[in-house]
Amino acid sequence: MEEYDLYINVKKPGIGLYVRKGAGLPDLADKDDWVFDGVATRDLLPPDVVKGVDANGHAFRDMD
């Protein structure tokens, strides 16, 4: 089962960022604002998040 790492923005905790497990954070200007929050399997994520990661290497998600 494919897994994804979740990072949460400490300044805006309602925003999550998913990447492929082990890929690390993409080249973000505010990289220090993101903290690792766990791993999720593909079947637990909305299809648009999975598509975003497949297309771009990362996907943002409203966590509220």
C-alpha positions in Angstrom: 0.0 0.0 0.0 1.3 3.4 -1.0 2.0 5.8 1.9 2.3 9.5 2.2 4.0 11.7 4.8 1.9 14.5 6.3 3.3 17.8 7.3 1.3 20.5 9.2 1.9 24.2 8.9 2.6 25.5 12.5 1.5 29.0 11.6 -1.7 27.8 9.9 -2.5 24.4 11.5 -5.6 24.0 9.2 -3.3 23.4 6.2 -1.7 20.0 5.6 0.9 19.1 3.0 1.2 15.5 1.7 4.3 14.1 -0.1 5.3 10.5 -0.9 6.7 8.7 2.1 10.3 9.5 2.5 10.4 12.3 -0.1 10.8 15.1 2.3 9.5 18.6 1.9 9.4 20.2 -1.5 11.5 23.3 -2.1 9.3 25.7 0.0 10.4 29.2 1.0 8.8 28.7 4.4 10.1 25.2 5.0 10.7 25.8 8.7 6.9 26.4 9.2 6.1 22.7 8.4 6.4 19.9 11.0 6.0 16.1 10.3 2.7 14.8 11.6 2.5 11.2 10.5 1.9 8.8 7.7 -1.3 8.0 5.8 -2.1 5.3 3.4 -3.5 6.0 0.0 -7.0 4.6 0.8 -7.4 7.1 3.7 -6.8 10.2 1.5 -9.2 12.0 -0.8 -8.7 11.2 -4.4 -7.7 14.8 -5.3 -4.9 14.7 -2.8 -3.5 11.5 -4.3 -3.8 13.0 -7.8 -2.0 16.1 -6.7 0.9 14.1 -5.2 1.1 12.0 -8.4 1.1 15.0 -10.6 3.2 17.5 -8.6 5.0 15.5 -6.0 3.0 17.2 -3.2 -0.6 18.3 -2.4 -2.1 20.7 0.1 -5.2 19.8 2.0 -7.6 21.8 4.2 -7.4 19.9 7.5 -10.5 21.6 9.0 
